[in-house]
Amino acid sequence: MTSHETPRVSTGGPSGRDTAAANGRAAIRANSHVTLHYRMAVLVDGEERELVNTFEAAPATLQMGVGQWSPDLEQRLLGLAEGATLDVAIPAAEAYGEHNPELVYTLDREQLEEQCGSELVYAPGEPVELQFMGELPVRGILTRCDDDSAVVDFNHPLAGRDMRLNVAVIGIL
């Protein structure tokens, strides 16, 4: 399925999402607690790379509307009934957004150590937390670090990645 195809949704009935109300089953709302199995993968060079898969483990619980998933991912769950499944490809812009180069900062190594401590070992891929001009701390990923400078990416780690989401809704409160 490409990102432009209609997602496959099944609720066990002939009319898709509308069967939830007709059959008296709960449907996911903006503030629901949802128990579900899910598989999330990113597309890298045309291949799916699995990030998480609960289908062969304990199910997950998701509180809608509190930022556990991006709003666009949560939007795809709204209206699904208990027993529904969803399989959808999601373009980066509708998942965690496009990668924004304006959120990639180069700092002097001295600035990094002032904020994070000189005793830490700085390696690419490590999360760092920085505070700019009295603002709340912001978490980013160190992408490069040498004796003189450091590059920190403040984009969401999944920004710029097309995704595939598979969901099986178990229960809704």
C-alpha positions in Angstrom: 0.0 0.0 0.0 1.3 3.4 -0.8 0.8 6.5 1.3 -2.0 7.6 -1.0 -4.1 4.5 -0.7 -7.1 4.1 1.5 -6.3 2.4 4.8 -7.7 -1.0 5.4 -10.1 -1.0 8.3 -12.0 -3.9 9.6 -14.5 -4.0 12.4 -15.9 -7.4 11.8 -19.0 -6.0 10.1 -19.9 -5.0 6.6 -20.0 -1.2 7.0 -16.6 -0.4 8.7 -16.5 2.2 11.4 -20.3 2.7 11.4 -20.9 -0.7 12.9 -19.5 0.3 16.3 -22.6 2.3 17.3 -25.0 0.0 15.5 -23.7 -3.0 17.4 -23.4 -1.2 20.7 -19.6 -1.5 20.7 -17.5 1.3 22.1 -15.6 3.5 19.6 -12.4 5.4 20.2 -12.9 9.0 21.1 -10.4 11.9 21.6 -10.1 11.1 25.4 -10.4 7.3 25.4 -8.1 4.8 27.1 -7.4 2.1 24.5 -6.0 -1.3 24.9 -4.5 -2.5 21.6 -1.9 -4.4 19.8 0.1 -2.4 17.4 3.1 -2.6 15.1 4.9 0.6 14.0 7.6 0.6 11.3 9.5 3.3 9.4 10.3 3.0 5.8 14.0 3.3 5.1 15.2 2.9 1.5 11.9 1.2 0.6 12.2 -1.3 3.4 10.1 -1.5 6.6 12.2 -1.3 9.8 10.1 -2.3 12.8 10.2 0.0 15.7 7.7 -1.7 18.0 5.5 -4.8 17.8 3.2 -5.8 20.6 1.3 -8.5 18.6 3.4 -11.3 20.1 3.6 -9.7 23.5 1.4 -8.0 26.1 -1.0 -5.4 24.5 -0.3 -1.7 25.0 -2.6 0.9 26.6 -2.9 4.3 25.0 -4.4 7.4 26.6 -5.7 9.4 23.7 -5.0 13.1 23.6 -2.0 13.3 26.0 0.9 13.1 23.5 1.8 9.4 23.7 1.4 9.3 19.9 1.4 12.2 17.4 -2.0 13.9 16.9 -2.1 12.7 13.3 -1.5 9.1 14.3 -4.2 9.3 17.0 -6.6 10.8 14.5 -6.4 7.6 12.5 -7.7 5.7 15.5 -10.8 7.8 16.1 -14.0 6.0 15.5 -12.5 2.5 15.5 -14.5 0.0 17.5 -13.4 -2.8 19.8 -12.3 -5.6 17.5 -11.3 -3.3 14.6 -8.0 -3.6 12.8 -6.2 -0.9 10.9 -3.3 -1.2 8.4 -2.1 2.1 6.9 1.0 3.6 5.3 1.5 7.2 6.7 3.6 9.8 4.9 6.1 11.6 7.2 4.2 14.8 7.2 1.2 13.0 8.7 3.2 11.0 11.2 5.8 13.0 13.1 6.3 15.7 10.5 9.0 16.5 8.0 12.5 16.9 9.2 13.1 20.6 9.8 16.7 21.7 9.2 16.0 24.8 11.3 15.8 22.6 14.3 19.4 21.4 13.9 21.8 23.5 15.9 25.6 23.8 16.0 27.1 24.7 19.4 30.6 25.3 20.7 31.8 22.2 22.6 32.1 24.6 25.6 28.4 25.5 25.4 27.5 21.8 25.4 29.6 21.0 28.4 28.3 24.1 30.3 24.7 22.8 29.9 25.2 19.1 30.1 28.4 18.6 32.2 32.0 18.0 31.1 32.1 14.5 32.7 29.7 13.0 30.1 30.9 11.0 27.1 29.4 12.6 24.1 28.7 10.3 21.2 26.4 10.6 18.1 22.9 9.3 18.8 23.0 10.3 22.5 20.1 12.4 23.8 21.0 15.7 25.4 18.9 18.3 27.2 19.7 22.0 26.7 18.1 25.2 28.0 18.1 28.3 25.8 17.9 31.8 27.4 15.8 30.8 30.4 13.4 28.6 28.5 12.3 25.2 29.6 14.8 22.4 28.8 14.6 20.9 25.3 15.7 17.4 24.4 17.6 16.7 21.2 19.8 14.1 19.7 23.6 14.7 19.4 24.4 14.0 15.7 28.1 15.1 15.7 30.6 16.1 18.4 34.3 16.8 18.2 36.7 18.9 20.3 35.4 22.2 19.0 31.7 21.9 18.3 28.6 19.7 18.6 25.5 19.4 16.4 22.2 18.7 18.1 19.0 17.8 16.2 15.8 18.9 18.0 13.4 17.3 15.5 11.4 14.3 16.8 13.5 11.2 16.1 10.9 9.9 13.7 10.5 13.2 11.8 11.0 12.8 8.1 10.2 9.1 8.1 7.3 7.5 6.3 5.6 4.9 8.5 3.4 1.9 8.5 0.9 1.4 11.3 -1.0 -1.9 12.1 -3.5 -1.8 14.9 -5.9 -4.3 16.5 -8.2 -2.7 19.0 -8.9 -4.9 22.1 -10.8 -2.6 24.5 -11.9 1.0 24.9 -12.7 2.9 28.1 
